[in-house]
Amino acid sequence: MEHLCTEHIDVGSLWQRSHHPEAGGLVLFSGEVRDNHQGKAVSHLYYEAAESMANNMIAALLEEATQRWGLHVAIAVHRLGKVAVMETAVVVITGAAHRKEAYAANQYIIDRIKHDVPIWKCEYFAGGGRIWGGHCSCKEERVDESVIF
């Protein structure tokens, strides 16, 4: 399965595919693009990745979480390219026999994607300017006021 896409993420379709007869707990995390950041209006986000490496790392994370929490369902998809306000940037769905494992695995997967997977975020502001970084709530990396998509 490809874990990266450049088109709209169909959350409903992913949800429909996530049901499993042994999964009593299903957890869906959807990371949405909000319209503001640190008091500034955001027009959109732009994501870049080392695609082959990122896809392989997400697959490995899903396999690790499946083994660790006994998951029956482990799905993760991340958008690349331009993502508008109120669109989905990333989805993680986990299913396990019980909710505790499904929640723990889901949080682990999204945290690892944001911290470890080579995907980079650029926020574009409505008033002009952009900031690279902040994908994992880490230090912002670079500011470049000269290029606006």
N, C-alpha and C positions, 0 to 999 in steps of 0.2 A: 504494500500500500504506500502510496505517496503521502507524505506528511506535510508537504508544502504545496501551495496553490497560488495562482495569481488572479483567480476569479472569486466571486462571491462564495462564501462557505455556506452550504445548505445545512443549517443546524437541524432542521426538521428531519431531513433525510438521514443524517448521522444518528439522530435520536432513534428513528425507526429501526435502523440497523443494529442498535445497541442492545436490544432486548435478548435475554438469555434465560432459559428455564431454571437455571441454578442460581441466578443473580436476584437475590431478594432486595438488594440495595443498589440503585443506579444513581450516580452523581454526574451532573453536567456542569462544567464551568465554561462560561463564554466570556471572553475578554472583548469588550466593546470599546470603540473609539469615542471618548467623551469630547465635549466642545471647549474644554478649558484645561489649562495647566499653569499652576502657580500664578493665578490671576490674569492670565493672558488667554484671549480667544484663540482656539485651535481651529484651523480650516481643514486639515487632514493629516494623516500620518503616511510615512513611506517606509517600507521594510526592505532590507537587503539581507542576503545570506550567502554563506559558502554552502551552496545548495546540496551537493552530494554529501558533504560532511554533516550538515544539519539534518538531512533526512535520515542518514545512518544513525546519528546520535539519538534522534527521537525514537527510532525503531528499537534501539538498544535500551533506552529508558523504559519504554513500554514493556519490553520483555523482562527487564529487571523488576519492575513494579508488579508484573503478573506473577512472577515467582515469589517475591517477598510477601505480597498480600493475598495470594491465591485468587487472583482476579479471573473472572470469566469474560470480562469485557475490558478492553484498553484501547482507546482511540484518541489520537491527537492530530490536529490539523492546524497549520499556521499559514496566514496570508503573507504574500510578498507583494511588493509594488505599492501603489497608492491605495489607501484605505480611508474612506470618507467617515465623517462623524456619524455615529449610530450604526456603523457597519461592524461586523464581527472580525476581529483580528486573529483570534486563536480560540480553539475549542478543545477541551479535554473531557472525555467521558470515561468513567470507570464503573465497573459492575462487579460486585462480589456477593457472597452469600449473605453478608450482613453490612449495614450502613457504615459501621466504624471503619472497616477495611476499605470500603469504597471511598469514603471521605479522605482517609489518610493517604491512600494511593493517589487520588486526584490532586491533592495539594502538593504532594511530593513531585509529581510529574510536572505540573505547571511551574513550580519553583525551579526545578532543574532546567526546564526549557528556557526560562527567563534568565537564569544565572549562567548556564554552561553552554548552551547551544549557540553556534555562531550565526545569530540573527541580530541585525542592528536596526534600530528605530530612529527615524528623523521626524520630529514634530514641526509642522509648518503652521505659522501663526497668521491669523486673519489680517493683522495690521502690517504684515511683512516680517521677514526673518524666519529662521529655523534653528533648531537645536538637535544635534545628534546625541544619542545616549538616552539614559533613563529607562531602558527596556527592562532592567531588573531592579529599579529603584536605587541604582548605584550612582556614583558621581557622573554628572553630565560631562560628555567628552569634548564636544566641539560646537562652537557657534559660528554660523556663516550667514551673514545678512544679505549676501550678494545673489544667491540663487533661490528662486521661488518657482515651484512647479505650478 
